[in-house]
Amino acid sequence: MKLIVGLGNPGPEHTETRHNAGFWFLDGLAAIHQLGFVPEKKFHGVTARLVSGDIDCRLLKPRTFMNNSGRAVRAISDYYDIKAGEILIVHDEIDLETGTVRLKQGGGHGGHNGLRDIIEQMGNSDFLRLRIGVAHPGIKKEVINHVLQRPGTEEKKIIDEAIKRGLDIMPLLFNGELNKAMTLLHTVKPLETDQ
């Protein structure tokens, strides 16, 4: 893995919204490895570099807004000659219950505008995805409002716990042990909400 992209929207008004779960994940990964993000205009975002043992991986938080995430991913992957199969995209997922976190290789965009744009820009959907469940609001027309709102206190704790489980399997992913990482991640039961 040479590139990890956390999806979200820039600006303080979006920082704590469900759509920024990918940013929250990258902030957690950067904190573990004591990394700081720096603005990179040519990559349309902020980046950090994780170098440890055999690992040399770029972290990217696009500043393009969600619907144009592909522009940033394409810019950094072209610059460093990173193939789609060497990229992990971390994003919020309404098709998973809150607290569920799943790994998936390839596939479609599932209606997620960030993924849609990345697939269009890259011309490829072979990248790995870490999907952080934020649940569906139950009504299609409420989806945009839902992902652009802040989760409640209990819900945020459950999302944070899911992110922690995602962070825990990163050493396996860096070692190329995808199946082992999936097994570990997918057999852990998420915390229950009080709803």
N, CA, C and O of each residue as an XYZ file, in Angstrom:
780
protein
N       0.836     -1.188      0.000
C       0.000      0.000      0.000
C       0.877      1.246      0.000
O       1.744      1.412      0.858
N       0.640      2.112     -0.968
C       1.475      3.304     -1.116
C       0.717      4.604     -0.877
O       1.326      5.666     -0.743
N      -0.615      4.522     -0.824
C      -1.410      5.729     -0.641
C      -2.688      5.403      0.125
O      -3.414      4.468     -0.216
N      -2.949      6.194      1.168
C      -4.210      6.082      1.909
C      -4.906      7.429      1.808
O      -4.342      8.462      2.170
N      -6.133      7.407      1.314
C      -6.908      8.637      1.133
C      -8.116      8.591      2.050
O      -8.914      7.656      1.984
N      -8.254      9.591      2.901
C      -9.445      9.729      3.724
C     -10.355     10.741      3.057
O      -9.921     11.844      2.726
N     -11.624     10.374      2.857
C     -12.550     11.282      2.181
C     -13.324     12.130      3.188
O     -13.660     11.678      4.283
N     -13.594     13.365      2.787
C     -14.347     14.290      3.622
C     -14.482     15.621      2.911
O     -14.106     15.756      1.747
N     -15.012     16.589      3.609
C     -15.146     17.951      3.088
C     -14.303     18.904      3.925
O     -14.261     18.774      5.148
N     -13.630     19.861      3.285
C     -12.816     20.821      4.042
C     -13.683     21.873      4.732
O     -14.855     22.049      4.397
N     -13.095     22.554      5.682
C     -13.778     23.668      6.341
C     -14.337     23.281      7.699
O     -14.792     22.153      7.890
N     -14.303     24.229      8.656
C     -14.752     23.938     10.025
C     -16.214     23.521     10.125
O     -16.585     22.789     11.043
N     -17.047     23.975      9.195
C     -18.467     23.618      9.247
C     -18.711     22.145      8.934
O     -19.784     21.613      9.221
N     -17.694     21.475      8.335
C     -17.837     20.063      7.975
C     -17.059     19.121      8.886
O     -17.259     17.907      8.843
N     -16.174     19.674      9.709
C     -15.234     18.858     10.485
C     -15.898     17.713     11.240
O     -15.381     16.596     11.243
N     -17.016     17.971     11.869
C     -17.633     16.964     12.745
C     -18.825     16.252     12.113
O     -19.608     15.615     12.817
N     -18.970     16.354     10.785
C     -20.099     15.696     10.113
C     -19.755     14.257      9.726
O     -18.587     13.902      9.567
N     -20.798     13.438      9.580
C     -20.602     12.012      9.270
C     -19.800     11.803      7.979
O     -19.038     10.843      7.868
N     -19.971     12.694      7.018
C     -19.284     12.561      5.721
C     -17.765     12.666      5.874
O     -17.022     12.326      4.954
N     -17.310     13.132      7.028
C     -15.870     13.308      7.249
C     -15.228     12.145      7.987
O     -14.122     12.281      8.510
N     -15.907     11.002      8.036
C     -15.357      9.832      8.729
C     -13.985      9.432      8.172
O     -13.126      8.969      8.922
N     -13.776      9.608      6.869
C     -12.471      9.290      6.265
C     -11.368     10.193      6.801
O     -10.245      9.744      7.029
N     -11.696     11.474      7.001
C     -10.732     12.407      7.601
C     -10.419     11.992      9.036
O      -9.264     12.020      9.462
N     -11.472     11.601      9.785
C     -11.270     11.194     11.183
C     -10.311     10.009     11.256
O      -9.446      9.947     12.130
N     -10.477      9.071     10.324
C      -9.600      7.895     10.297
C      -8.147      8.306     10.060
O      -7.246      7.855     10.767
N      -7.926      9.165      9.058
C      -6.553      9.583      8.757
C      -5.940     10.376      9.897
O      -4.743     10.263     10.164
N      -6.760     11.184     10.573
C      -6.256     11.918     11.742
C      -5.794     10.935     12.817
O      -4.781     11.159     13.480
N      -6.547      9.844     12.985
C      -6.169      8.815     13.959
C      -4.879      8.113     13.571
O      -4.021      7.873     14.421
N      -4.733      7.780     12.285
C      -3.521      7.123     11.805
C      -2.314      8.035     11.961
O      -1.242      7.595     12.375
N      -2.495      9.314     11.625
C      -1.406     10.292     11.765
C      -1.003     10.448     13.233
O       0.183     10.576     13.540
N      -1.981     10.438     14.135
C      -1.689     10.585     15.571
C      -0.866      9.399     16.085
O       0.082      9.583     16.848
N      -1.233      8.176     15.663
C      -0.497      6.976     16.083
C       0.967      7.069     15.690
O       1.854      6.693     16.456
N       1.211      7.577     14.482
C       2.583      7.632     13.952
C       3.230      9.011     14.119
O       4.306      9.270     13.578
N       2.568      9.884     14.867
C       3.068     11.238     15.160
C       3.439     12.001     13.879
O       4.538     12.537     13.739
N       2.482     12.022     12.963
C       2.677     12.713     11.684
C       1.833     13.982     11.654
O       0.768     14.046     12.269
N       2.314     14.978     10.941
C       1.551     16.199     10.721
C       1.230     16.346      9.244
O       2.035     15.977      8.389
N       0.065     16.881      8.946
C      -0.320     17.107      7.550
C       0.150     18.476      7.089
O       0.103     19.452      7.838
N       0.607     18.531      5.837
C       1.015     19.806      5.247
C       0.241     20.031      3.944
O      -0.025     19.077      3.213
N      -0.121     21.282      3.650
C      -0.834     21.561      2.395
C       0.057     21.276      1.187
O       1.233     21.640      1.178
N      -0.499     20.630      0.179
C       0.208     20.348     -1.079
C      -0.702     20.792     -2.211
O      -1.615     20.070     -2.613
N      -0.440     22.000     -2.722
C      -1.311     22.577     -3.746
C      -1.443     21.674     -4.972
O      -2.530     21.535     -5.534
N      -0.326     21.060     -5.383
C      -0.369     20.246     -6.606
C      -1.206     18.976     -6.431
O      -1.611     18.349     -7.410
N      -1.463     18.601     -5.152
C      -2.289     17.421     -4.888
C      -3.687     17.808     -4.383
O      -4.469     16.942     -3.991
N      -3.993     19.093     -4.396
C      -5.326     19.585     -4.020
C      -5.767     19.071     -2.644
O      -6.921     18.695     -2.442
N      -4.810     19.068     -1.703
C      -5.152     18.577     -0.373
C      -4.025     18.766      0.618
O      -3.072     19.505      0.372
N      -4.153     18.081      1.746
C      -3.074     18.063      2.741
C      -2.542     16.636      2.804
O      -3.300     15.670      2.712
N      -1.225     16.521      2.962
C      -0.602     15.198      2.918
C       0.357     14.995      4.087
O       0.818     15.942      4.724
N       0.632     13.731      4.336
C       1.668     13.327      5.284
C       2.341     12.100      4.671
O       1.798     11.474      3.761
N       3.519     11.767      5.176
C       4.230     10.597      4.667
C       4.584      9.687      5.830
O       5.231     10.109      6.788
N       4.158      8.444      5.739
C       4.433      7.451      6.771
C       5.565      6.550      6.295
O       5.412      5.788      5.340
N       6.698      6.648      6.974
C       7.859      5.818      6.647
C       8.242      5.057      7.914
O       8.587      5.657      8.932
N       8.177      3.730      7.835
C       8.504      2.893      8.992
C       8.870      1.504      8.497
O       8.033      0.815      7.913
N      10.112      1.082      8.722
C      10.558     -0.221      8.217
C      10.414     -0.285      6.712
O      11.002      0.522      5.993
N       9.628     -1.250      6.229
C       9.405     -1.410      4.785
C       8.270     -0.525      4.271
O       7.987     -0.512      3.073
N       7.621      0.213      5.173
C       6.464      1.024      4.780
C       6.908      2.397      4.290
O       7.679      3.085      4.959
N       6.420      2.787      3.126
C       6.577      4.155      2.632
C       5.247      4.512      1.964
O       4.994      4.163      0.811
N       4.419      5.206      2.712
C       3.041      5.415      2.291
C       2.643      6.881      2.459
O       2.951      7.503      3.476
N       1.968      7.417      1.470
C       1.446      8.794      1.532
C       0.035      8.782      2.108
O      -0.751      7.879      1.822
N      -0.277      9.768      2.903
C      -1.632      9.970      3.406
C      -2.161     11.245      2.765
O      -1.442     12.239      2.669
N      -3.409     11.220      2.330
C      -3.983     12.371      1.648
C      -5.399     12.649      2.138
O      -6.246     11.757      2.182
N      -5.637     13.916      2.506
C      -7.000     14.396      2.760
C      -7.282     15.451      1.686
O      -6.782     16.572      1.776
N      -8.081     15.101      0.669
C      -8.379     16.076     -0.385
C      -9.096     17.308      0.174
O      -9.878     17.212      1.120
N      -8.814     18.463     -0.430
C      -9.495     19.704     -0.035
C     -10.416     20.175     -1.159
O     -10.734     21.359     -1.270
N     -10.831     19.227     -1.983
C     -11.594     19.554     -3.199
C     -13.105     19.503     -2.984
O     -13.867     19.805     -3.902
N     -13.543     19.132     -1.801
C     -14.922     18.755     -1.511
C     -15.172     17.361     -2.077
O     -14.592     16.958     -3.085
N     -16.045     16.654     -1.402
C     -16.273     15.231     -1.643
C     -16.480     14.884     -3.119
O     -15.863     13.949     -3.630
N     -17.350     15.639     -3.804
C     -17.735     15.276     -5.169
C     -16.600     15.384     -6.185
O     -16.719     14.883     -7.303
N     -15.490     16.040     -5.798
C     -14.330     16.172     -6.697
C     -13.085     15.493     -6.137
O     -11.962     15.867     -6.476
N     -13.285     14.500     -5.282
C     -12.156     13.808     -4.638
C     -11.186     13.186     -5.641
O      -9.986     13.102     -5.382
N     -11.714     12.753     -6.786
C     -10.881     12.074     -7.780
C      -9.762     12.941     -8.325
O      -8.706     12.441     -8.713
N     -10.000     14.229     -8.352
C      -8.968     15.160     -8.862
C      -7.694     15.065     -8.018
O      -6.586     15.027     -8.553
N      -7.867     15.028     -6.694
C      -6.727     14.949     -5.786
C      -6.064     13.577     -5.857
O      -4.838     13.472     -5.893
N      -6.882     12.526     -5.877
C      -6.345     11.163     -5.917
C      -5.567     10.942     -7.209
O      -4.493     10.341     -7.195
N      -6.102     11.422     -8.314
C      -5.422     11.277     -9.608
C      -4.102     12.050     -9.622
O      -3.095     11.553    -10.126
N      -4.108     13.270     -9.067
C      -2.893     14.096     -9.074
C      -1.751     13.430     -8.308
O      -0.624     13.375     -8.802
N      -2.031     12.925     -7.109
C      -0.951     12.332     -6.294
C      -0.541     10.962     -6.831
O       0.636     10.606     -6.777
N      -1.501     10.190     -7.348
C      -1.144      8.862     -7.855
C      -0.351      8.966     -9.154
O       0.549      8.160     -9.391
N      -0.670      9.944     -9.995
C       0.120     10.168    -11.214
C       1.533     10.610    -10.862
O       2.506     10.130    -11.443
N       1.636     11.526     -9.911
C       2.940     12.098     -9.538
C       3.891     11.027     -8.998
O       5.069     10.999     -9.355
N       3.374     10.151     -8.141
C       4.219      9.121     -7.523
C       4.103      7.762     -8.219
O       4.653      6.773     -7.733
N       3.399      7.702     -9.342
C       3.212      6.467    -10.106
C       2.643      5.352     -9.225
O       3.179      4.245     -9.162
N       1.546      5.679     -8.551
C       0.875      4.722     -7.666
C      -0.306      4.111     -8.419
O      -1.150      4.824     -8.962
N      -0.350      2.791     -8.441
C      -1.421      2.075     -9.136
C      -2.669      1.998     -8.246
O      -2.575      2.095     -7.022
N      -3.827      1.824     -8.869
C      -5.090      1.756     -8.122
C      -5.058      0.671     -7.046
O      -5.580      0.866     -5.948
N      -4.446     -0.465     -7.361
C      -4.366     -1.574     -6.411
C      -3.474     -1.304     -5.213
O      -3.438     -2.102     -4.276
N      -2.751     -0.184     -5.229
C      -1.872      0.194     -4.111
C      -2.490      1.300     -3.251
O      -1.823      1.889     -2.400
N      -3.776      1.568     -3.490
C      -4.463      2.675     -2.812
C      -5.566      2.135     -1.896
O      -6.306      1.222     -2.260
N      -5.656      2.725     -0.696
C      -6.766      2.474      0.216
C      -7.568      3.769      0.340
O      -7.022      4.814      0.694
N      -8.865      3.692      0.046
C      -9.765      4.837      0.217
C     -10.613      4.584      1.462
O     -11.243      3.533      1.580
N     -10.631      5.532      2.380
C     -11.415      5.397      3.615
C     -12.585      6.373      3.537
O     -12.389      7.566      3.308
N     -13.807      5.861      3.730
C     -14.983      6.724      3.546
C     -16.150      6.291      4.414
O     -16.203      5.155      4.885
N     -17.083      7.209      4.622
C     -18.341      6.915      5.304
C     -19.207      6.046      4.406
O     -19.116      6.122      3.180
N     -20.053      5.217      5.024
C     -20.873      4.281      4.241
C     -22.284      4.186      4.843
O     -22.458      3.657      5.941
N     -23.282      4.696      4.126
C     -24.657      4.656      4.632
C     -25.271      3.269      4.533
O     -26.274      2.993      5.192
N     -24.687      2.389      3.719
C     -25.234      1.043      3.573
C     -24.766      0.097      4.674
O     -25.101     -1.088      4.662
N     -23.997      0.613      5.619
C     -23.582     -0.172      6.789
C     -24.126      0.491      8.043
O     -24.174      1.717      8.139
N     -24.535     -0.326      9.000
C     -25.023      0.203     10.269
C     -23.919      0.977     10.981
O     -22.736      0.688     10.799
N     -24.298      1.942     11.774
C     -23.331      2.711     12.562
C     -22.497      1.757     13.406
O     -23.034      0.893     14.099
N     -21.188      1.919     13.340
C     -20.285      1.075     14.123
C     -19.734     -0.109     13.367
O     -18.809     -0.772     13.835
N     -20.300     -0.385     12.187
C     -19.773     -1.472     11.359
C     -18.647     -0.906     10.500
O     -18.761      0.201      9.975
N     -17.579     -1.652     10.357
C     -16.476     -1.220      9.489
C     -16.057     -2.420      8.639
O     -15.871     -3.521      9.157
N     -15.914     -2.200      7.347
C     -15.656     -3.294      6.416
C     -14.581     -2.923      5.403
O     -14.457     -1.768      4.994
N     -13.813     -3.925      5.012
C     -12.833     -3.784      3.931
C     -13.424     -4.373      2.661
O     -14.107     -5.396      2.699
N     -13.161     -3.731      1.555
C     -13.670     -4.226      0.274
C     -12.653     -3.891     -0.813
O     -12.118     -2.783     -0.858
N     -12.396     -4.860     -1.684
C     -11.491     -4.635     -2.817
C     -12.314     -4.430     -4.080
O     -13.107     -5.290     -4.462
N     -12.117     -3.274     -4.729
C     -12.800     -3.015     -5.993
C     -14.308     -2.856     -5.845
O     -14.824     -2.734     -4.734
N     -15.000     -2.858     -6.964
C     -16.455     -2.732     -6.977
C     -16.900     -1.358     -7.452
O     -16.088     -0.534     -7.871
N     -18.200     -1.128     -7.379
C     -18.778      0.135     -7.840
C     -18.713      1.214     -6.768
O     -18.070      1.048     -5.731
N     -19.398      2.331     -7.044
C     -19.370      3.451     -6.100
C     -20.525      3.421     -5.107
O     -20.490      4.134     -4.105
N     -21.551      2.606     -5.367
C     -22.674      2.470     -4.441
C     -23.385      3.777     -4.135
O     -23.975      3.932     -3.066
N     -23.332      4.723     -5.075
C     -23.994      6.008     -4.856
C     -23.168      7.019     -4.082
O     -23.619      8.141     -3.850
N     -21.956      6.632     -3.676
C     -21.085      7.554     -2.930
C     -20.377      8.473     -3.937
O     -19.608      8.006     -4.777
N     -20.643      9.766     -3.846
C     -20.118     10.706     -4.853
C     -18.598     10.820     -4.854
O     -17.995     11.047     -5.903
N     -17.978     10.665     -3.696
C     -16.514     10.694     -3.640
C     -15.923      9.528     -4.407
O     -15.009      9.705     -5.213
N     -16.447      8.327     -4.154
C     -15.977      7.133     -4.876
C     -16.277      7.240     -6.363
O     -15.454      6.864     -7.198
N     -17.461      7.755     -6.692
C     -17.849      7.905     -8.098
C     -16.802      8.734     -8.853
O     -16.374      8.363     -9.946
N     -16.398      9.860     -8.254
C     -15.449     10.742     -8.918
C     -14.056     10.110     -9.002
O     -13.355     10.285     -9.999
N     -13.659      9.383     -7.967
C     -12.346      8.713     -7.994
C     -12.308      7.677     -9.112
O     -11.333      7.596     -9.859
N     -13.369      6.888     -9.222
C     -13.430      5.867    -10.277
C     -13.380      6.525    -11.658
O     -12.687      6.039    -12.552
N     -14.113      7.629    -11.834
C     -14.112      8.333    -13.123
C     -12.729      8.892    -13.442
O     -12.240      8.747    -14.562
N     -12.104      9.526    -12.461
C     -10.794     10.152    -12.686
C      -9.683      9.125    -12.906
O      -8.791      9.324    -13.730
N      -9.755      8.017    -12.151
C      -8.704      6.993    -12.241
C      -8.949      6.041    -13.413
O      -8.022      5.392    -13.900
N     -10.217      5.962    -13.865
C     -10.549      5.001    -14.912
C     -10.399      3.574    -14.420
O     -10.157      2.654    -15.201
N     -10.549      3.400    -13.092
C     -10.258      2.116    -12.477
C     -10.925      2.074    -11.104
O     -10.961      3.084    -10.402
N     -11.449      0.921    -10.720
C     -12.069      0.820     -9.393
C     -11.419     -0.271     -8.546
O     -12.037     -0.779     -7.610
N     -10.174     -0.636     -8.866
C      -9.494     -1.749     -8.189
C      -8.963     -1.409     -6.799
O      -8.408     -2.275     -6.122
N      -9.126     -0.157     -6.367
C      -8.559      0.229     -5.080
C      -9.308     -0.441     -3.920
O     -10.456     -0.866     -4.054
N      -8.630     -0.515     -2.804
C      -9.194     -1.071     -1.577
C      -9.993      0.016     -0.880
O      -9.610      1.186     -0.897
N     -11.118     -0.377     -0.258
C     -11.922      0.611      0.472
C     -12.082      0.143      1.908
O     -12.304     -1.040      2.167
N     -11.968      1.078      2.834
C     -12.328      0.842      4.227
C     -13.594      1.654      4.457
O     -13.567      2.885      4.440
N     -14.707      0.950      4.674
C     -16.032      1.572      4.730
C     -16.474      1.689      6.182
O     -16.571      0.688      6.892
N     -16.738      2.903      6.615
C     -17.116      3.175      7.996
C     -18.618      3.458      8.039
O     -19.090      4.453      7.488
N     -19.356      2.576      8.697
C     -20.811      2.675      8.713
C     -21.333      3.895      9.458
O     -20.948      4.158     10.597
N     -22.224      4.639      8.789
C     -22.905      5.779      9.428
C     -24.424      5.608      9.317
O     -25.177      6.506      9.696
N     -24.871      4.474      8.806
C     -26.282      4.090      8.686
C     -27.066      4.965      7.700
O     -26.708      6.112      7.435
N     -28.117      4.401      7.183
C     -29.020      5.101      6.258
C     -30.119      5.770      7.079
O     -30.627      5.170      8.026
N     -30.495      7.003      6.732
C     -31.539      7.674      7.515
C     -32.923      7.059      7.330
O     -33.850      7.392      8.069
N     -33.073      6.167      6.354
C     -34.356      5.499      6.141
C     -35.169      6.086      5.001
O     -36.047      5.423      4.449
N     -34.875      7.329      4.649
C     -35.577      8.000      3.549
C     -34.525      8.528      2.579
O     -33.608      9.246      2.978
N     -34.662      8.171      1.305
C     -33.642      8.521      0.311
C     -33.361     10.018      0.254
O     -32.202     10.426      0.168
N     -34.414     10.845      0.299
C     -34.206     12.287      0.153
C     -33.514     12.915      1.376
O     -33.104     14.075      1.336
N     -33.387     12.129      2.472
C     -32.723     12.629      3.684
C     -31.237     12.285      3.726
O     -30.531     12.707      4.642
N     -30.754     11.521      2.741
C     -29.367     11.040      2.776
C     -28.365     12.192      2.851
O     -27.460     12.161      3.685
N     -28.508     13.201      2.001
C     -27.542     14.308      1.976
C     -27.519     15.030      3.324
O     -26.447     15.295      3.866
N     -28.694     15.346      3.863
C     -28.756     15.986      5.175
C     -28.094     15.118      6.239
O     -27.371     15.612      7.104
N     -28.355     13.823      6.158
C     -27.826     12.872      7.148
C     -26.301     12.881      7.181
O     -25.698     13.011      8.246
N     -25.681     12.742      6.012
C     -24.208     12.662      5.999
C     -23.555     14.013      6.294
O     -22.394     14.070      6.702
N     -24.303     15.099      6.088
C     -23.741     16.427      6.352
C     -24.090     16.949      7.753
O     -23.865     18.119      8.062
N     -24.640     16.071      8.589
C     -24.927     16.440      9.975
C     -23.930     15.772     10.926
O     -23.284     14.779     10.592
N     -23.833     16.359     12.126
C     -22.998     15.776     13.170
C     -23.739     14.603     13.815
O     -24.943     14.693     14.054
N     -23.034     13.505     14.100
C     -23.674     12.422     14.839
C     -23.878     12.847     16.297
O     -23.167     13.717     16.800
N     -24.846     12.232     16.966
C     -25.032     12.473     18.396
C     -23.852     11.930     19.183
O     -23.006     11.224     18.634
N     -23.794     12.254     20.460
C     -22.654     11.870     21.306
C     -22.439     10.362     21.337
O     -21.319      9.891     21.141
N     -23.511      9.597     21.582
C     -23.386      8.135     21.638
C     -22.987      7.566     20.282
O     -22.142      6.675     20.190
N     -23.606      8.091     19.237
C     -23.303      7.627     17.875
C     -21.846      7.899     17.531
O     -21.180      7.061     16.923
N     -21.354      9.067     17.919
C     -19.949      9.417     17.635
C     -18.998      8.451     18.336
O     -17.978      8.061     17.767
N     -19.325      8.065     19.558
C     -18.493      7.090     20.289
C     -18.419      5.773     19.528
O     -17.362      5.147     19.441
N     -19.559      5.365     18.978
C     -19.630      4.094     18.244
C     -18.831      4.188     16.937
O     -18.138      3.241     16.564
N     -18.926      5.318     16.251
C     -18.133      5.529     15.020
C     -16.642      5.554     15.361
O     -15.829      4.975     14.641
N     -16.288      6.224     16.456
C     -14.877      6.278     16.879
C     -14.337      4.885     17.178
O     -13.185      4.578     16.869
N     -15.172      4.045     17.779
C     -14.770      2.666     18.085
C     -14.557      1.883     16.783
O     -13.626      1.084     16.681
N     -15.421      2.115     15.796
C     -15.268      1.461     14.486
C     -13.958      1.904     13.824
O     -13.236      1.095     13.243
N     -13.671      3.199     13.925
C     -12.423      3.727     13.359
C     -11.221      3.086     14.051
O     -10.234      2.737     13.402
N     -11.313      2.935     15.365
C     -10.216      2.304     16.109
C      -9.985      0.872     15.617
O      -8.841      0.440     15.469
N     -11.081      0.134     15.363
C     -10.933     -1.230     14.855
C     -10.277     -1.224     13.467
O      -9.485     -2.108     13.143
N     -10.616     -0.222     12.659
C      -9.971     -0.078     11.358
C      -8.475      0.219     11.502
O      -7.652     -0.322     10.763
N      -8.141      1.074     12.451
C      -6.730      1.409     12.686
C      -5.950      0.188     13.182
O      -4.778      0.014     12.851
N      -6.615     -0.654     13.979
C      -5.951     -1.837     14.543
C      -5.496     -2.833     13.476
O      -4.533     -3.569     13.693
N      -6.174     -2.866     12.327
C      -5.793     -3.845     11.297
C      -4.805     -3.258     10.277
O      -4.389     -3.955      9.351
N      -4.433     -1.993     10.439
C      -3.505     -1.379      9.479
C      -2.159     -2.099      9.383
O      -1.636     -2.237      8.277
N      -1.568     -2.571     10.507
C      -0.291     -3.306     10.353
C      -0.421     -4.512      9.423
O       0.504     -4.816      8.670
N      -1.567     -5.202      9.472
C      -1.785     -6.343      8.570
C      -1.854     -5.877      7.119
O      -1.289     -6.514      6.231
N      -2.550     -4.762      6.881
C      -2.649     -4.245      5.507
C      -1.280     -3.822      4.984
O      -0.945     -4.072      3.826
N      -0.497     -3.184      5.841
C       0.845     -2.775      5.414
C       1.720     -3.986      5.087
O       2.639     -3.894      4.273
N       1.426     -5.124      5.729
C       2.174     -6.360      5.462
C       1.618     -7.120      4.269
O       2.148     -8.167      3.898
N       0.544     -6.599      3.660
C      -0.053     -7.271      2.522
C      -0.960     -8.433      2.918
O      -1.308     -9.263      2.079
N      -1.346     -8.494      4.205
C      -2.183     -9.599      4.690
C      -3.662     -9.191      4.659
O      -4.305     -9.071      5.702
N      -4.182     -8.981      3.463
C      -5.543     -8.495      3.282
C      -6.586     -9.463      3.845
O      -7.496     -9.043      4.559
N      -6.460    -10.750      3.529
C      -7.450    -11.727      3.997
C      -7.485    -11.817      5.516
O      -8.555    -11.914      6.118
N      -6.315    -11.784      6.126
C      -6.237    -11.831      7.590
C      -6.876    -10.580      8.194
O      -7.594    -10.654      9.191
N      -6.601     -9.427      7.571
C      -7.176     -8.159      8.045
C      -8.699     -8.187      7.934
O      -9.403     -7.759      8.848
N      -9.203     -8.697      6.803
C     -10.651     -8.785      6.598
C     -11.296     -9.699      7.637
O     -12.315     -9.352      8.234
N     -10.691    -10.871      7.848
C     -11.229    -11.836      8.814
C     -11.319    -11.214     10.200
O     -12.347    -11.317     10.870
N     -10.252    -10.577     10.621
C     -10.213     -9.959     11.948
C     -11.265     -8.853     12.063
O     -12.001     -8.780     13.047
N     -11.321     -8.008     11.054
C     -12.234     -6.865     11.075
C     -13.698     -7.294     11.000
O     -14.549     -6.748     11.702
N     -13.978     -8.261     10.156
C     -15.361     -8.635      9.874
C     -15.976     -9.575     10.906
O     -17.179     -9.835     10.871
N     -15.152    -10.091     11.832
C     -15.703    -10.985     12.851
C     -15.917    -10.273     14.190
O     -16.424    -10.878     15.135
N     -15.540     -9.014     14.278
C     -15.757     -8.252     15.511
C     -17.148     -7.635     15.470
O     -17.519     -6.992     14.488
N     -17.910     -7.829     16.528
C     -19.277     -7.293     16.581
C     -19.217     -5.815     16.975
O     -18.556     -5.472     17.955
N     -19.900     -4.924     16.223
C     -19.893     -3.510     16.589
C     -20.650     -3.246     17.879
O     -21.498     -4.041     18.285
N     -20.341     -2.130     18.519
C     -21.076     -1.708     19.702
C     -22.524     -1.418     19.320
O     -22.810     -1.041     18.183
N     -23.421     -1.594     20.260
C     -24.836     -1.333     20.011
C     -25.163      0.121     20.334
O     -24.615      0.692     21.276
N     -26.059      0.717     19.545
C     -26.545      2.062     19.887
C     -27.701      1.919     20.867
O     -28.297      0.848     20.980
N     -28.011      2.979     21.560
C     -29.123      2.964     22.521
C     -30.464      3.244     21.851
O     -31.482      3.350     22.535
N     -30.482      3.366     20.519
C     -31.714      3.715     19.814
C     -32.660      2.533     19.722
O     -33.747      2.655     19.158
